[in-house]
Amino acid sequence: MNRFEKDRLRRKAKNIIEAMLVYLLLWLFSIVIPIMGVWAHLIWSNSFTLFIKISTLTIWSIETVVVGALLVSSYITVKKYVSQIVAED
């Protein structure tokens, strides 16, 4: 593996790690949505706020699975790139 390919793999790995951090930050920020649904239900306690709470928890659960899958696939890709870079040194 020549120097150009190593630099390209390092750049890809760095970009993937930055994307993983963005995924994690967005997921942490999205925790606010279910909490707001629970607050609304506690304040008003009617069927509409219960619907909002169930909807936000469902969406957040789906988002958690998607973000988890993205993080795992990104980790596997970075691990592959790092092993290729180290193997050639």
C-alpha positions as a printed Julia matrix, in Angstrom:
89×3 Matrix{Float64}:
   0.0    0.0    0.0
   1.48   3.31  -1.03
   1.46   6.55   0.91
  -1.5    7.97  -1.04
  -3.72   5.0   -0.17
  -2.7    5.19   3.51
  -3.54   8.89   3.65
  -6.88   8.22   1.96
  -7.73   5.49   4.48
  -6.7    7.71   7.4
  -8.87  10.53   6.06
 -11.83   8.15   5.63
 -11.38   6.8    9.15
 -11.2   10.33  10.58
 -14.36  11.36   8.71
 -16.22   8.27   9.92
 -15.19   8.93  13.53
 -16.42  12.52  13.24
 -19.72  11.26  11.8
 -20.03   8.8   14.69
 -19.65  11.67  17.16
 -22.33  13.66  15.32
 -24.69  10.64  15.4
 -24.1   10.3   19.14
 -24.66  14.0   19.83
 -27.88  14.05  17.8
 -29.11  10.97  19.63
 -28.34  12.57  23.0
 -30.18  15.71  21.91
 -33.17  13.62  20.82
 -33.63  12.37  24.39
 -35.34  15.73  25.04
 -38.35  14.82  22.84
 -39.66  11.87  24.91
 -39.05  13.83  28.11
 -41.19  16.66  26.75
 -43.94  14.16  25.93
 -43.88  12.81  29.47
 -43.98  16.35  30.91
 -46.96  17.22  28.73
 -48.8   14.12  29.9
 -48.03  14.87  33.54
 -49.17  18.48  33.21
 -52.37  18.01  31.22
 -53.17  14.29  31.64
 -55.52  13.75  28.73
 -55.68  11.24  25.9
 -54.02  13.55  23.38
 -50.9   13.99  25.5
 -50.85  10.23  26.03
 -50.9    9.83  22.23
 -48.04  12.34  21.93
 -46.04  10.48  24.58
 -46.53   7.1   22.9
 -45.66   8.56  19.49
 -42.49  10.26  20.68
 -41.33   7.17  22.55
 -41.95   5.04  19.45
 -40.05   7.43  17.19
 -37.22   7.69  19.71
 -36.99   3.89  19.98
 -36.76   3.54  16.19
 -34.16   6.32  16.09
 -32.14   4.59  18.81
 -32.02   1.38  16.78
 -31.0    3.25  13.61
 -28.29   5.27  15.37
 -27.02   2.12  17.08
 -26.77   0.34  13.73
 -24.95   3.32  12.21
 -22.49   3.44  15.09
 -21.79  -0.3   14.91
 -21.3   -0.28  11.14
 -19.08   2.8   11.41
 -17.0    1.16  14.13
 -16.54  -1.98  12.01
 -15.48   0.11   9.02
 -13.0    2.17  11.05
 -11.6   -1.0   12.6
 -11.11  -2.47   9.1
  -9.36   0.69   7.87
  -7.08   0.82  10.91
  -6.14  -2.86  10.53
  -5.3   -2.24   6.85
  -3.13   0.75   7.72
  -1.32  -1.08  10.53
  -0.83  -4.25   8.47
   1.0   -2.34   5.75
   3.37  -0.51   8.13
